[in-house]
Amino acid sequence: MRTLIAAPWHWARSWRLWQAPRHVVAFVLTVEVIAVAAAAGTATLMPIRSTDLVYAGMLAAGAWLHIEGARPTERQRERGAGAGPYLDTKAVWSVAGALILPPLLASALVLVTYTIAWLRIWPRQRPLDAFRWVFSGATILLGTQAAIAVLALGMPTYPGLPRATWAGFADLAVVAAALGLRWLLNYGLVVGAILISSPNTRLAQVLENFHEQSQEIGAYAFGLLAAALAVTNPPLLLAVVVGVVAVHRGLLLHQYRMAARTDAKTGFFNLEWWFSAARQALDRARVHGTTLAVLIADLDHFKQVNDTYGHVGGDRALEAAAQALRAEVRDYDLVGRWGGEEFAVLLLDVDEQTTRAIAERIRERIGSLTVSVESVDDSPAQTITGLTISIGAALIPHDSNDTIDEAVRAADAALYNVKEAGRNQVSLTQLVRNHDRPSPA
């Protein structure tokens, strides 16, 4: 029994929250305690009927299908979200739950939805950031309690949607007020947490994607539709799932409208977009207190490959090297083609050991490649082996004032050192932290 209790306690003790300043820890824990207290306070206000359990099960199933369908794009959306609050379309299901479920089940649906999302979207990549999901879930839970209070005071039929006469203007006004208060609490608390945890982050940076919050209206509208369909025509909830997954893809298209311009040979991002996305990732890393790393990788003596095997062979070798590099970084890292046979990689949420391990894996995998080149004009097929790659790396601590451009220059300088030392190696440097800089005279 002690082991079962200790495991989640040790997991929670590993969170980065405990490394934050005391006022940040106090703010986060206060919000979470209030959210739990509010949920506990409303839990017994209304009885739970058997039909309520059915509705809760349908909404939970819809949330699960939504999360599974959106999983391929969700990580990419968060990766480029910048420093501000992250647009969360899971609101569909907690909104529907607030409208038709008793408070206890509405609160449980928030917890279930966030737990499924954490386990399915970020199962292993960032366990130390679990506290951010807990805090986000707490703001949603608190917003849900506020919405429940407005609905209970303003709608005699709460909880549940009458089959016939619901949706008069008075009821719609109450729903709008409840959901507006829910959004305001959630957004305001998240913005507040960002600003107090990252004093160097400007309010303009946090609000730069505020226009995306208009799409929250769409998520709330889907939630209202899901609530009505759960009561009147449950099979049509599948249409809501399809709709919200399509919205996810639309958000991704909007967020990465520049990403359509990719390199044809490698499939990597072009340099212009890579720099733009890298700068956004750096803003977000400073808010979250995480370290990034820039890798500049150069295939060694690649001109000899073109001279020996022709440009067709060179293209095949470049494509194979790109695939090998992509396989050795995480799916949420940013990879761009620097030009020619050079690549730029931004590794998110790493330390020196992880950065060096990824770079070494890339180097070893490139060295093991065997690339087949098809025959031309009845000449025999050829095989390219012995490819090597040199890699320069630069770590960017979260408390450094250095820019992506400065990190690239540092990584490029490390790459130059590798070439001077004989190539086919990894060299890593770390940019200076703020507190390591000399004080001005």
HELIX and SHEET records of a PDB file:
HELIX    1   1 ARG A    2  ARG A   13  1                                  12    
HELIX    2   2 ARG A   16  GLN A   19  5                                   4    
HELIX    3   3 ARG A   22  THR A   42  1                                  21    
HELIX    4   4 SER A   50  ARG A   79  1                                  30    
HELIX    5   5 ALA A   91  ILE A  100  1                                  10    
HELIX    6   6 PRO A  103  ILE A  121  1                                  19    
HELIX    7   7 PRO A  127  ASP A  129  5                                   3    
HELIX    8   8 ALA A  130  GLY A  154  1                                  25    
HELIX    9   9 PHE A  169  SER A  197  1                                  29    
HELIX   10  10 LEU A  203  VAL A  206  1                                   4    
HELIX   11  11 PHE A  210  SER A  214  5                                   5    
HELIX   12  12 GLN A  215  THR A  232  1                                  18    
HELIX   13  13 PRO A  234  LEU A  236  5                                   3    
HELIX   14  14 LEU A  237  GLN A  255  1                                  19    
HELIX   15  15 ARG A  257  ALA A  260  5                                   4    
HELIX   16  16 LEU A  271  HIS A  288  1                                  18    
HELIX   17  17 PHE A  302  GLU A  328  1                                  27    
HELIX   18  18 GLU A  352  GLY A  367  1                                  16    
HELIX   19  19 ILE A  404  GLU A  420  1                                  17    
HELIX   20  20 ASN A  434  ASP A  436  5                                   3    
SHEET    1   A 5 LEU A 334  GLY A 339  0                                        
SHEET    2   A 5 GLU A 342  LEU A 347 -1                                        
SHEET    3   A 5 LEU A 292  LEU A 299 -1                                        
SHEET    4   A 5 ILE A 389  ILE A 396 -1                                        
SHEET    5   A 5 VAL A 426  GLN A 430  1                                        
SHEET    1   B 2 VAL A 371  VAL A 373  0                                        
SHEET    2   B 2 GLN A 382  ILE A 384 -1                                        
END                                                                             
